[in-house]
Amino acid sequence: MDLEKGAESLNQRGLGSRPQVALPHSTMIGELKLTALKSRLATVGVQAELVGEGVLICSTSGSEGPGGSVAVRKLAKGKVEMEGNVSEVYYIVRREIYNLHALVTA
């Protein structure tokens, strides 16, 4: 009888699948200042322009077109959003945002 219950639970889960496990989240400590990010990006060769309240558009000098720019937005409650295609500029901007914060891993 116990074998039947075990077989039923295995069939419900699917053969070879694992139960879902919640992953720990990392936390970034600090307040992002877009002006500080803009000056830091200038030192690594990325042009950045504040186009509105809480929006920074970042690109390199040779990156015209849709793939060469990233928008960084500050949202409510300390959240930051990056929008753009995954490109060299994206990874540079992300790295510099990380460098402006302390990262606590779980």
Backbone as CSV, one residue per row, in Angstrom:
resi,resn,N_x,N_y,N_z,CA_x,CA_y,CA_z,C_x,C_y,C_z
1,MET,0.816,-1.185,0.000,0.000,0.000,0.000,0.862,1.252,0.000
2,ASP,1.971,1.266,0.752,2.858,2.419,0.763,3.507,2.630,-0.592
3,LEU,3.763,1.546,-1.325,4.352,1.667,-2.647,3.397,2.342,-3.613
4,GLU,2.103,2.075,-3.458,1.120,2.710,-4.331,1.056,4.213,-4.090
5,LYS,1.120,4.641,-2.821,1.092,6.071,-2.492,2.328,6.766,-3.037
6,GLY,3.489,6.118,-2.914,4.727,6.694,-3.438,4.695,6.814,-4.942
7,ALA,4.132,5.824,-5.621,4.034,5.857,-7.078,3.065,6.943,-7.528
8,GLU,1.973,7.140,-6.773,1.006,8.175,-7.122,1.616,9.563,-6.989
9,SER,2.360,9.801,-5.898,2.955,11.125,-5.711,4.033,11.380,-6.757
10,LEU,4.754,10.343,-7.184,5.761,10.478,-8.233,5.105,10.817,-9.564
11,ASN,3.966,10.194,-9.852,3.256,10.471,-11.105,2.696,11.887,-11.122
12,GLN,2.251,12.396,-9.986,1.721,13.747,-9.924,2.814,14.773,-10.167
13,ARG,4.004,14.512,-9.653,5.116,15.435,-9.782,5.773,15.330,-11.152
14,GLY,5.717,14.200,-11.763,6.359,13.993,-13.058,7.699,13.297,-12.868
15,LEU,7.971,12.372,-13.714,9.196,11.602,-13.611,10.411,12.482,-13.887
16,GLY,11.367,12.469,-12.994,12.592,13.228,-13.164,12.508,14.682,-12.754
17,SER,11.351,15.148,-12.318,11.243,16.547,-11.902,11.545,16.659,-10.411
18,ARG,11.960,17.814,-10.028,12.284,18.071,-8.633,11.275,19.049,-8.056
19,PRO,11.042,18.976,-6.768,10.122,19.950,-6.170,10.729,21.350,-6.243
20,GLN,9.880,22.355,-6.352,10.345,23.731,-6.424,10.864,24.171,-5.069
21,VAL,12.009,24.846,-5.095,12.630,25.347,-3.882,12.822,26.851,-4.039
22,ALA,12.440,27.609,-3.033,12.620,29.058,-3.073,14.108,29.380,-2.900
23,LEU,14.634,30.216,-3.789,16.029,30.601,-3.717,16.190,31.832,-2.837
24,PRO,17.312,31.949,-2.134,17.534,33.145,-1.322,17.793,34.352,-2.218
25,HIS,17.438,35.521,-1.737,17.597,36.750,-2.498,18.775,37.548,-1.951
26,SER,19.486,38.213,-2.833,20.540,39.122,-2.425,19.939,40.503,-2.236
27,THR,20.579,41.319,-1.402,20.089,42.654,-1.124,21.192,43.662,-1.412
28,MET,20.829,44.712,-2.118,21.766,45.798,-2.371,21.482,46.907,-1.378
29,ILE,22.534,47.374,-0.700,22.377,48.399,0.321,22.938,49.712,-0.220
30,GLY,22.160,50.764,-0.119,22.577,52.079,-0.569,21.508,52.711,-1.430
31,GLU,21.601,54.012,-1.598,20.653,54.757,-2.420,21.352,55.145,-3.712
32,LEU,20.777,54.782,-4.852,21.366,55.110,-6.136,21.074,56.557,-6.484
33,LYS,22.118,57.312,-6.721,21.997,58.682,-7.206,22.348,58.656,-8.685
34,LEU,21.420,59.056,-9.523,21.648,59.008,-10.960,22.780,59.935,-11.381
35,THR,22.972,61.042,-10.669,24.077,61.937,-11.000,25.421,61.273,-10.691
36,ALA,25.496,60.514,-9.610,26.723,59.779,-9.279,26.978,58.687,-10.311
37,LEU,25.924,58.009,-10.751,26.063,56.980,-11.780,26.513,57.610,-13.095
38,LYS,25.979,58.770,-13.427,26.347,59.453,-14.667,27.827,59.800,-14.672
39,SER,28.341,60.340,-13.579,29.762,60.699,-13.538,30.650,59.455,-13.540
40,ARG,30.209,58.398,-12.889,30.984,57.152,-12.880,31.027,56.523,-14.273
41,LEU,29.916,56.585,-14.995,29.876,56.046,-16.349,30.763,56.851,-17.294
42,ALA,30.878,58.157,-17.068,31.734,58.995,-17.909,33.193,58.563,-17.796
43,THR,33.605,58.085,-16.619,34.998,57.653,-16.437,35.301,56.348,-17.168
44,VAL,34.276,55.547,-17.482,34.499,54.284,-18.192,34.092,54.374,-19.655
45,GLY,33.806,55.587,-20.144,33.539,55.782,-21.567,32.112,55.605,-22.013
46,VAL,31.181,55.684,-21.095,29.760,55.573,-21.449,29.120,56.944,-21.291
47,GLN,28.476,57.418,-22.348,27.785,58.699,-22.294,26.431,58.496,-21.633
48,ALA,26.090,59.389,-20.721,24.808,59.285,-20.026,24.156,60.653,-19.987
49,GLU,22.842,60.661,-20.150,22.094,61.910,-20.164,20.819,61.744,-19.349
50,LEU,20.592,62.675,-18.439,19.347,62.691,-17.679,18.269,63.291,-18.576
51,VAL,17.235,62.515,-18.876,16.197,62.988,-19.785,14.893,63.317,-19.076
52,GLY,14.797,62.982,-17.852,13.585,63.279,-17.103,13.838,62.977,-15.644
53,GLU,12.850,63.192,-14.856,12.995,62.927,-13.436,13.084,61.421,-13.198
54,GLY,14.245,60.962,-12.768,14.428,59.557,-12.469,14.767,58.679,-13.645
55,VAL,15.195,59.252,-14.806,15.529,58.461,-15.984,16.898,58.892,-16.505
56,LEU,17.782,57.914,-16.715,19.113,58.157,-17.260,19.287,57.284,-18.495
57,ILE,19.599,57.891,-19.640,19.829,57.163,-20.883,21.339,57.035,-21.071
58,CYS,21.813,55.797,-21.259,23.240,55.519,-21.344,23.560,54.882,-22.690
59,SER,24.690,55.318,-23.297,25.148,54.735,-24.565,26.635,55.020,-24.714
60,THR,27.284,54.293,-25.606,28.673,54.587,-25.922,28.706,55.409,-27.195
61,SER,29.842,56.003,-27.488,29.927,56.916,-28.624,29.683,56.207,-29.954
62,GLY,30.074,54.945,-30.069,29.900,54.229,-31.326,28.703,53.317,-31.355
63,SER,27.750,53.514,-30.477,26.623,52.571,-30.388,25.322,53.239,-30.794
64,GLU,25.168,53.500,-32.080,23.894,54.021,-32.562,22.957,52.851,-32.803
65,GLY,21.700,53.093,-32.740,20.727,52.042,-32.994,20.091,51.554,-31.714
66,PRO,19.129,50.648,-31.848,18.368,50.195,-30.687,19.170,49.349,-29.715
67,GLY,20.226,48.683,-30.158,20.969,47.801,-29.282,22.029,48.497,-28.463
68,GLY,22.252,49.795,-28.716,23.365,50.461,-28.079,23.021,51.386,-26.952
69,SER,21.822,51.355,-26.420,21.486,52.248,-25.321,20.685,51.513,-24.253
70,VAL,20.813,52.035,-23.040,20.129,51.453,-21.886,19.504,52.592,-21.097
71,ALA,18.281,52.416,-20.665,17.601,53.387,-19.809,17.614,52.860,-18.378
72,VAL,18.033,53.708,-17.452,18.021,53.366,-16.022,16.964,54.246,-15.383
73,ARG,16.012,53.615,-14.690,14.927,54.346,-14.035,14.920,54.048,-12.553
74,LYS,14.714,55.086,-11.768,14.501,54.906,-10.336,13.003,54.835,-10.101
75,LEU,12.580,53.760,-9.456,11.169,53.575,-9.162,10.931,53.813,-7.673
76,ALA,9.712,53.721,-7.263,9.355,53.922,-5.864,9.993,52.862,-4.976
77,LYS,10.195,53.195,-3.745,10.698,52.292,-2.709,12.093,51.751,-3.010
78,GLY,12.962,52.564,-3.617,14.346,52.186,-3.814,14.600,51.161,-4.900
79,LYS,13.669,50.959,-5.784,13.868,49.991,-6.863,14.446,50.682,-8.081
80,VAL,15.301,49.944,-8.798,15.939,50.450,-10.006,15.583,49.509,-11.143
81,GLU,15.260,50.082,-12.305,14.902,49.281,-13.464,15.819,49.658,-14.623
82,MET,16.366,48.633,-15.289,17.168,48.853,-16.491,16.376,48.343,-17.678
83,GLU,16.326,49.151,-18.740,15.591,48.754,-19.929,16.483,48.941,-21.146
84,GLY,16.559,47.918,-21.972,17.357,47.982,-23.185,17.772,46.585,-23.592
85,ASN,18.367,46.488,-24.763,18.851,45.194,-25.234,20.115,44.806,-24.488
86,VAL,20.297,43.514,-24.341,21.508,43.029,-23.692,22.670,43.294,-24.642
87,SER,23.591,44.133,-24.185,24.728,44.530,-25.003,25.887,44.862,-24.067
88,GLU,26.983,45.314,-24.648,28.136,45.696,-23.840,27.784,46.837,-22.896
89,VAL,26.989,47.787,-23.390,26.574,48.926,-22.567,25.747,48.450,-21.381
90,TYR,24.864,47.503,-21.604,24.024,46.965,-20.538,24.878,46.428,-19.397
91,TYR,25.885,45.613,-19.744,26.722,45.010,-18.712,27.613,46.030,-18.013
92,ILE,28.074,47.044,-18.730,28.880,48.094,-18.104,28.035,48.866,-17.099
93,VAL,26.828,49.256,-17.509,25.948,50.028,-16.623,25.574,49.193,-15.404
94,ARG,25.260,47.930,-15.605,24.902,47.056,-14.480,26.065,46.928,-13.494
95,ARG,27.264,46.743,-14.031,28.443,46.618,-13.165,28.650,47.882,-12.335
96,GLU,28.468,49.046,-12.952,28.674,50.296,-12.223,27.574,50.537,-11.182
97,ILE,26.362,50.094,-11.459,25.304,50.185,-10.437,25.666,49.298,-9.257
98,TYR,26.151,48.092,-9.536,26.580,47.204,-8.452,27.733,47.813,-7.664
99,ASN,28.659,48.477,-8.352,29.812,49.060,-7.668,29.423,50.230,-6.769
100,LEU,28.280,50.838,-7.012,27.815,51.945,-6.176,27.045,51.479,-4.938
101,HIS,26.872,50.166,-4.791,26.114,49.609,-3.672,26.941,48.565,-2.932
102,ALA,26.550,48.319,-1.713,27.066,47.166,-0.979,26.102,46.013,-1.232
103,LEU,26.631,44.841,-1.548,25.806,43.679,-1.876,25.889,42.664,-0.743
104,VAL,24.741,42.306,-0.185,24.657,41.294,0.867,23.992,40.080,0.257
105,THR,24.745,38.983,0.160,24.184,37.763,-0.418,23.570,36.899,0.663
106,ALA,22.530,36.190,0.298,21.834,35.337,1.259,22.457,33.964,1.294
